[in-house]
Amino acid sequence: MSAEVAVIGLGRIGLPLAISFADRGLRVLGIDKDPDRLQAVRDARMPFEEPGAQEALDRVHAAGTLTISDRVADAACAEHIVITLGTPSLSHIEIDISDIRSALDDLLPHLEAAAGHTIALRSTIAPGTTEYVAGYLAKHRGFVIGEDIFVAHAPERIAAGRFFEEIETLPCIVGGVDEASGERVGALFAIFGAPVVQTSPAQAELAKIWTNILRYANFALPNLLMMDCEQHGANVFEVIDLINRDYPRGGIAMPGFTAGTCLRKDFAFSEERSNAPGMLLAVSRVNESVPLFLVEGMKRRLGSLNGRKIAVLGLAFKGNTDDERDSLAHKLVRLLERELADVAVHDPRVATPTPPFEEAVGLADAIVVAANHDEFAGSGPLRIIAELAGVDALIVDPWNCFGAKQVFAYVAELSAITNGQVALP
Ligand SMILES: NC(=O)c1ccc[n+]([C@@H]2O[C@H](COP(=O)([O-])OP(=O)(O)OC[C@H]3O[C@@H](n4cnc5c(N)ncnc54)[C@H](O)[C@@H]3O)[C@@H](O)[C@H]2O)c1
C-alpha cells in the first residue's frame, strides 16, 4: 500500500495528528477538500496556531513522509484510515454526522476486504455512532467486521494549544466494535507512547463527550454565580475565594466566556437522547447568557449604549488561541451592535484583521475583556487604557485578566484596587 495511514480532514485535530504520525516515520496521506488548507500543507506552512506544529511540519516536509490529496477515495490506499472530520450539532438538538457519512460513501467502492483496513473514528461522536459506522460498512459492502475490516473509536481529548504535549501523555481511549478492531487501532495509536485503554465503543463515545460536558457544566457554575453576585451586589471573585480557601473538598472554577467549537456543541450529543431533558440545555443557556449579562451590566452603569464606543479585547473563543469558531466574543459584538454601540475590536492572535490595541481602546466608554490572552494580562494594558480612555471608562473583565478582581469597575476604581500600579493621567 502506498500509505500506512490516511487522515481524512486536516483540521485543528486532523492536521496535527497527520503530522505526528508522519513525524514518527509512518507514510501518511492527509486528505482535505479545502484547497487553501492543502496548499498550506504543500507549502509546509501551518494554517493555524498550534505550538510545536510548524517545527514538526518542517521536519515531515523535509522527510517527505506526509503527502496530501483532495480525494477521500484515495484513503483506500492506506491500511489505517483515521477520520477527523467535523461533527457539528444541528439546530434540532441532533448531531450532524453528514461529513462522516459522505466520507464513507466516497470510500465504500474502493475498500477491499483483502486489504484489512482499519477505520479509526477520531472525531467526537454520539453514543452508537461507531456501531452505526460498522453496520453501514457491513450493510453496503457485506464486510465482516473484525475479519475483513476493523472499526474503532479513538476519541481526541487533547486541548487546543497542547496537542504535541498531550498526544504523548493523555491516555488514548480505544473502543473497538470487537477485540481485533480495538487491538489494531490501539496498536496504531501506541506509536505515540501514551497508555492505550481498551473499552467498548459506547464507553469510549460516552467518555469523550462527558469529558467535555463536565468542563461545560463546571464553568457554568461560576458563570451563574457571577450573575447571582451582580444581583446581590457581591463580588464573585471574593465569593469564589471564600468557597475555595483551604477547603479540602474540591473547588469552583473561575467565570469567563465558555464556548468554542467543542464545548458549545458536545452537550447535544447527550441531550438528543437525554434521560434528563433540559438539564444540559440549562447549562448551555447559562454559558450562552454571559455576553448578554455583560451587555446588561454595561447598560445599568452607562445607560444607553447607542453611539457609545465599546472596545472588545479578544475574538478567540478562549485565551491564547487563534481559534474564533463558536466564540462568545463574536456573540458579544453582535449584541453590542444591536444596542447601536460603536464597537471596536482588537485581537493580536486571530486571522481576522483588527486595529491595534491603542486604537481600539482610545476614547472608549467601556472596554470588555472577551478572551484572556496573555497580551491583555496585568497592569500594563490597564495603564494604556487609563491613558487613552480616561478614568471614567468602564472596565468589564469577567476573566479577571487585569488582576483587579472586579467584573465591572471604572478605571478610577481599578487604580485604587491595584494599589496605584496604574498611574492615572
Ligand atoms: N478542535 C478541537 O480542539 C477538538 C478537540 C477534540 C475533539 N475534536 C473533534 O474532532 C473533530 C474535528 O474537529 P476539528 O476542530 O479538527 O474540525 P475542523 O473543522 O477544523 O476540521 C475538519 C476538516 O475536515 C475537512 N472536511 C470536511 N468535509 C470534508 C470532506 N468531505 N472531505 C475532506 N475533507 C473534509 C474540512 O475542510 C476541515 O479542514 C470534531 O468531531 C471535533 O468535535 C475537536
The ligand as an SDF file (V2000), in Angstrom:
LIG
                    3D

 44 48  0  0  0  0  0  0  0  0999 V2000
  -10.7330   21.3650   17.8000 N   0  0  0  0  0  0  0  0  0  0  0  0
  -10.5900   20.7250   18.9340 C   0  0  0  0  0  0  0  0  0  0  0  0
   -9.9450   21.2430   19.8550 O   0  0  0  0  0  0  0  0  0  0  0  0
  -11.1540   19.3280   19.1420 C   0  0  0  0  0  0  0  0  0  0  0  0
  -10.7950   18.6230   20.2870 C   0  0  0  0  0  0  0  0  0  0  0  0
  -11.2770   17.3390   20.4740 C   0  0  0  0  0  0  0  0  0  0  0  0
  -12.1270   16.7700   19.5310 C   0  0  0  0  0  0  0  0  0  0  0  0
  -12.4930   17.4820   18.4170 N   0  0  0  0  0  0  0  0  0  0  0  0
  -13.3770   16.8370   17.4580 C   0  0  0  0  0  0  0  0  0  0  0  0
  -12.5700   16.4810   16.3300 O   0  0  0  0  0  0  0  0  0  0  0  0
  -13.3580   16.5750   15.1380 C   0  0  0  0  0  0  0  0  0  0  0  0
  -12.6800   17.5160   14.1610 C   0  0  0  0  0  0  0  0  0  0  0  0
  -12.6260   18.7920   14.7540 O   0  0  0  0  0  0  0  0  0  0  0  0
  -11.7480   19.9600   14.1160 P   0  0  0  0  0  0  0  0  0  0  0  0
  -11.7870   21.0970   15.0910 O   0  0  0  0  0  0  0  0  0  0  0  0
  -10.4130   19.4350   13.6950 O   0  0  0  0  0  0  0  0  0  0  0  0
  -12.6370   20.2930   12.8290 O   0  0  0  0  0  0  0  0  0  0  0  0
  -12.2400   21.1920   11.5800 P   0  0  0  0  0  0  0  0  0  0  0  0
  -13.4970   21.7640   11.0670 O   0  0  0  0  0  0  0  0  0  0  0  0
  -11.0990   22.1070   11.9790 O   0  0  0  0  0  0  0  0  0  0  0  0
  -11.6460   20.1370   10.5410 O   0  0  0  0  0  0  0  0  0  0  0  0
  -12.4050   19.3810    9.6770 C   0  0  0  0  0  0  0  0  0  0  0  0
  -11.6740   19.3600    8.3410 C   0  0  0  0  0  0  0  0  0  0  0  0
  -12.3390   18.4390    7.5110 O   0  0  0  0  0  0  0  0  0  0  0  0
  -12.4000   18.9770    6.2070 C   0  0  0  0  0  0  0  0  0  0  0  0
  -13.5100   18.3220    5.5110 N   0  0  0  0  0  0  0  0  0  0  0  0
  -14.8360   18.4720    5.7420 C   0  0  0  0  0  0  0  0  0  0  0  0
  -15.5360   17.6740    4.9330 N   0  0  0  0  0  0  0  0  0  0  0  0
  -14.6360   17.0050    4.1740 C   0  0  0  0  0  0  0  0  0  0  0  0
  -14.7290   16.0360    3.1570 C   0  0  0  0  0  0  0  0  0  0  0  0
  -15.9130   15.5770    2.7470 N   0  0  0  0  0  0  0  0  0  0  0  0
  -13.6060   15.5670    2.5800 N   0  0  0  0  0  0  0  0  0  0  0  0
  -12.4040   16.0170    3.0030 C   0  0  0  0  0  0  0  0  0  0  0  0
  -12.2410   16.9310    3.9690 N   0  0  0  0  0  0  0  0  0  0  0  0
  -13.3420   17.4110    4.5410 C   0  0  0  0  0  0  0  0  0  0  0  0
  -12.5650   20.4580    6.4020 C   0  0  0  0  0  0  0  0  0  0  0  0
  -12.1490   21.1860    5.2710 O   0  0  0  0  0  0  0  0  0  0  0  0
  -11.6750   20.7060    7.6240 C   0  0  0  0  0  0  0  0  0  0  0  0
  -10.3520   21.0590    7.2530 O   0  0  0  0  0  0  0  0  0  0  0  0
  -14.7520   17.0300   15.5860 C   0  0  0  0  0  0  0  0  0  0  0  0
  -15.5640   15.8950   15.7860 O   0  0  0  0  0  0  0  0  0  0  0  0
  -14.4860   17.7040   16.8980 C   0  0  0  0  0  0  0  0  0  0  0  0
  -15.6300   17.7020   17.7310 O   0  0  0  0  0  0  0  0  0  0  0  0
  -12.0030   18.7370   18.1930 C   0  0  0  0  0  0  0  0  0  0  0  0
  1  2  1  0
  2  3  2  0
  2  4  1  0
  4  5  1  0
  4 44  2  0
  5  6  2  0
  6  7  1  0
  7  8  2  0
  8  9  1  0
  8 44  1  0
  9 10  1  0
  9 42  1  0
 10 11  1  0
 11 12  1  0
 11 40  1  0
 12 13  1  0
 13 14  1  0
 14 15  2  0
 14 16  1  0
 14 17  1  0
 17 18  1  0
 18 19  2  0
 18 20  1  0
 18 21  1  0
 21 22  1  0
 22 23  1  0
 23 24  1  0
 23 38  1  0
 24 25  1  0
 25 26  1  0
 25 36  1  0
 26 27  1  0
 26 35  1  0
 27 28  2  0
 28 29  1  0
 29 30  1  0
 29 35  2  0
 30 31  1  0
 30 32  2  0
 32 33  1  0
 33 34  2  0
 34 35  1  0
 36 37  1  0
 36 38  1  0
 38 39  1  0
 40 41  1  0
 40 42  1  0
 42 43  1  0
M  CHG  2   8   1  16  -1
M  END
$$$$
